[in-house]
Amino acid sequence: MRPSAINKETSILQQLFKRIGRWSEIGHDYQPLPVSRESIGRVLTDVERARLFAVASSNANWRGAYLFAIISINTSGGPKELLTLRLKDVDVENRKIRIQAEGAKNVHRVRVIPLNDEGLAALIEAKQRAAALGSVAPDHYLFPARKKRNSYDPVHHQKSFTKLGKGSRNRRICRGFVCTICATRPSQNCWRIRKCQKKPQKLLRGTSHTA
């Protein structure tokens, strides 16, 4: 459990003890856990963006993560909103996707999102990938859950893309890429480094693949 979560729990206890007039007996010994501050977000440069996606597209094991990220930065869809997309929610002909209540944070996030050219191309390829993995029915997920190697379950959705690739180096690069994109504000190409082990600058330098 993160320090911030523990502090929230103890804050509730503090309020309860204050309510019954007993906090003064133990409050002098209480200290909240220190919480690390998140890095300040910034906008990707065109060179960094091209480099990041060139690295992501260089490995077949990362294809799902790559397509997910392309869709993410070209729509306002959050990680869970996109991971819970079903085939019936994707309207290629009319260039739109529909975010359903299953993945929306609240009822106000249920909406229809129009697609630009890059987002549309990624969704078309994501549908082709889904079909190859067994997602063919309207209720099947666009990103089916991976049960084990070369085995996918289309009636359940992928939870994350942070455990892809063979070898520690591959996993580290993929994890850094996905965490970067999932912390992105799509309309601004802006990232916040939260759980990544590597900063984007190091991630981009961490491979010999050329953009």
C-alpha positions, 0 to 999 in steps of 0.5 A, a space after each residue: 500500500 502506498 504512503 498516501 493511501 495509508 495517510 488517508 486511512 489514518 486521517 479517517 481514524 483521526 477524524 473519528 477520534 476527534 469526534 469522540 474527544 480522544 485524539 488529544 491522547 495520542 495525537 502528539 505521537 502521530 506523524 503522517 508518512 512522507 509522500 513523494 511528489 510526482 514529476 511535473 508534466 511536460 509536452 513531448 517534442 516531435 522528435 521524442 514522440 517519433 522516437 518513442 513510437 518508433 521504439 514501441 513499434 519495433 517489437 511484435 510483442 509490444 504491438 498491442 501496447 503500441 496500438 493502445 497508446 496510439 489510440 490513447 493519445 489521439 482520443 480523450 479515452 482513459 486507460 480503463 475506458 479503452 481497455 474495456 472497448 468492445 468490438 460493437 463500440 468501434 464504428 470504423 465507417 463513421 469514424 467514432 468510438 463509444 465509451 461505455 459505463 463499464 470503463 467510464 469513471 462516472 456517468 458523465 464520461 460515457 460519450 462518443 469520441 470522433 476519430 482523427 486519421 491516426 486514431 482511425 488507422 490504429 483502431 482498424 489495425 487493433 480490430 485486425 489484431 483482435 480478430 487474429 486473437 479470437 475476438 470476432 463477436 460484437 461483445 468481444 473486447 478489442 484488447 482481449 485478455 492474455 491468459 498465457 503465451 499465444 492464448 487469449 480470452 475475448 470475453 475478458 479484457 486486457 488489464 494492462 500492458 506492463 508485463 510484455 516481452 522477454 528479458 528484463 530489458 524488454 520488460 523495462 522498456 515496454 513497462 516504461 513506454 506504457 506507464 508513460 502513455 497511460 499517464 498522458 493527457 491525450 490532447 496535450 501529448 503531456 506525460 507525468 512520470 509516476 510508476 515508471 522505473 525510467 524517465 522518458 529521456 532514458 527510455 528513449 536512449 535505452 535502445 539502439 533502434 533508430 527513429 
